[in-house]
Amino acid sequence: MNEYPYWWDTVPGLRPGSENLELRTGNPANPATPAPSPQPPAPGPRSDVLVIGAGYTGLAAARQLARSGASVLVLERERVGWGASSRNGGQVLTGLRLDPATLVRRYGEVRARQVFGVGERSIARLEALIAEEHIDCEYARTGHVQAAWKPAHFDALRDEQALLARVFGHRVELVSRADQRAEIGTDRYHGVLVDERSGALNPARYVHGLAAAAVRAGACVRTGVAVTRVQRESMEWRVATTDGDVTARNVLVATNGYTTGVTPSLQRCYVPVGSYIIATEPLPPDRAAAILPRGRMAFDSKNYLYYFRVTSDRRLLFGGRAEFAAPRADTTRRAAAILRQGMIDVFPDLAAARIDYAWGGNVAFTRDQLPHAGVLDGMFYAGGYCGHGIAMATHLGEQIARRIAGESPAAEHPLFDDRFSTIPLYDGRPWFLPLVGAYYRFLDLIT
Ligand SMILES: Cc1cc2nc3c(=O)[nH]c(=O)nc-3n(C[C@H](O)[C@H](O)[C@H](O)COP(=O)(O)OP(=O)(O)OC[C@H]3O[C@@H](n4cnc5c(N)ncnc54)[C@H](O)[C@@H]3O)c2cc1C
C-alpha cells in the first residue's frame, strides 16, 4: 500500500522518490505531459506581495496579483500543492460546510443567502478559470449525491430540499431508497439527495495547472523555502526564510490547515483536523460503474461522514474523518483500516478489493465553520474552508488579491473579516480533538 495521495501518481514527478517536479510552464494545456520548463526566476530581494503557501489560495491570489501588475513572490516550504490542495477528494460541491438550516437559523435569511451565494459564485469562477487557463484536470459537472445514513436523515434531507428551494432558489432532487440504485450501488443508505450543480476534478493536476498559470502571469513561485519569521519594519515587512531574508510591501498568509507559529494569531483561529482517504486497485469496468452509475461525487449524512467517488482509472476513493488527529504514519494506517471497514459496510462486495493508497491531510476548521479572509496583525489572510475548499480557496484567493491591489473595498465581500477572532483557550495545538471526536461519534449513535 502506498502511503501517499493517489493523485501524486497522476502528475509526473510527484511520486515520492522521483525527480522533484518544479513548475511546468511548457505545456499549459496538459500539465500531465509537460515540456521541459525553465526554472522560475530568482526572486528579487523586495516584492510588492509575498505569499506564504502554494496551494489554491496562494496561487489563485498570486496569479490575480501578477495580472494586475504587482511583483509577487510565492514561498512554499515543500512543493507546489503539497498541502491539502493535492490531497483532497476532488469534490467541487455546492453549499458550504455549514448546512443551509444552520446558516438561516444563525444568520437570518438575508445573510444566509449572501453567504450561500458565495459558494455558488466560487464554482462558476473555478469553471471559468479552468477554461481560461486550459487546465487539464478532468473537471466535469458530475453533480453530487448526499446519502441518508438513517431513515430520519432522509426526512431531514426532505426539509433541506424545501429550504433550499424557498430561501436560496436552489433546486435539488430526492431519490427514495427503493429507487436509489440508479444513483448509488448499495442498499446501506435510506435514500439520497441529488444536486446536479456540483463537479469533480483531479486536485493535483488542478493545483499544478494553477501554479503554471500564476507563473505565466508573472508571479515567481519558489518551493522548498519555508518562511520562518515575519516582522513589520516601518513601511514594509521583513520576512526571514530558510533561504535568507526578503522584504515585501504586503504579506498574504495562505497556509490554511498547515498554519504554524510563524503567524501565531492565525494559528489560533484555525483548528487543523485530519481527513483521510483510501483508494482501491482499479476495479473491473462493470463493478466500478455500478458504484455511482451517473459518475457523481458522494458523501453521507453522518457527522463522522464518509465521502467517496470513482476515479478515471476506476478506483474507488473512500474518505472520511476516521481519525481527528493530524496525519502521521500510525494515524494514516489506523485510519486506512477504519475506512476499509466502512467501505465494506457500504459496498460489501469490495471486501476482496486491494487497497493501493492511503493518505491524510489537514482540514482547517474555524470557530463558526465559515471561511474567512481579511487582515490580521497587519497581514492579509484567506482560509478556514472546513473541508470545502477547492472552489472557495480559488475564489477567496482571488478576492483577497483584489483587495490587496486596492480593487475591492473591505466591506464588499460577505466573508471578508478584519476581526477574525482567535479561539478561546486554544494556543494552536488542538488538545480537544479527541473529545470532539468522541462527541461526534456519540451524536452519530443517537441522532
Ligand atoms: C483529505 C482531504 C480531503 C478534502 N476533500 C475536499 C473535497 O473533496 N472538496 C473540497 O472542496 N475540499 C476538500 N478538502 C479541502 C481542500 O483541499 C482545502 O480547503 C484546500 O486545498 C485549501 O487550499 P489552501 O491553498 O488554502 O491550503 P493548502 O493547499 O493546504 O496549502 C497551504 C500550504 O502552505 C504551506 N506552508 C505552511 N507553512 C509555510 C511556511 N511557513 N512557509 C512556506 N510554506 C508554508 C504548506 O506546505 C502548504 O502546501 C479536503 C482536504 C483534505 C485534507
The ligand as an ORCA input file, in Angstrom:
! r2SCAN-3c Opt
* xyz 0 1
  C      -8.119     14.645      2.863
  C      -8.796     15.928      2.427
  C      -9.928     15.845      1.622
  C     -10.555     17.029      1.175
  N     -11.598     16.912      0.284
  C     -12.120     18.038     -0.267
  C     -13.090     17.926     -1.301
  O     -13.438     16.824     -1.761
  N     -13.634     19.091     -1.769
  C     -13.238     20.326     -1.320
  O     -13.764     21.341     -1.790
  N     -12.267     20.448     -0.363
  C     -11.692     19.349      0.148
  N     -10.694     19.451      1.074
  C     -10.243     20.818      1.468
  C      -9.329     21.471      0.424
  O      -8.357     20.561     -0.024
  C      -8.656     22.710      1.059
  O      -9.655     23.563      1.562
  C      -7.799     23.496      0.086
  O      -6.886     22.666     -0.579
  C      -7.054     24.618      0.840
  O      -6.101     25.194     -0.027
  P      -5.049     26.224      0.556
  O      -4.249     26.717     -0.584
  O      -5.729     27.247      1.389
  O      -4.136     25.380      1.568
  P      -3.108     24.182      1.292
  O      -3.321     23.538     -0.018
  O      -3.130     23.293      2.494
  O      -1.704     24.934      1.194
  C      -1.033     25.502      2.299
  C       0.465     25.411      2.013
  O       1.169     26.262      2.906
  C       2.459     25.720      3.049
  N       3.093     26.332      4.221
  C       2.697     26.273      5.517
  N       3.537     26.993      6.306
  C       4.503     27.503      5.496
  C       5.660     28.320      5.725
  N       5.979     28.744      6.963
  N       6.436     28.672      4.679
  C       6.113     28.253      3.421
  N       5.031     27.469      3.135
  C       4.236     27.106      4.169
  C       2.189     24.236      3.202
  O       3.351     23.466      2.920
  C       1.045     24.008      2.217
  O       1.493     23.488      0.971
  C     -10.067     18.303      1.580
  C      -8.935     18.384      2.404
  C      -8.305     17.223      2.820
  C      -7.083     17.311      3.697
*
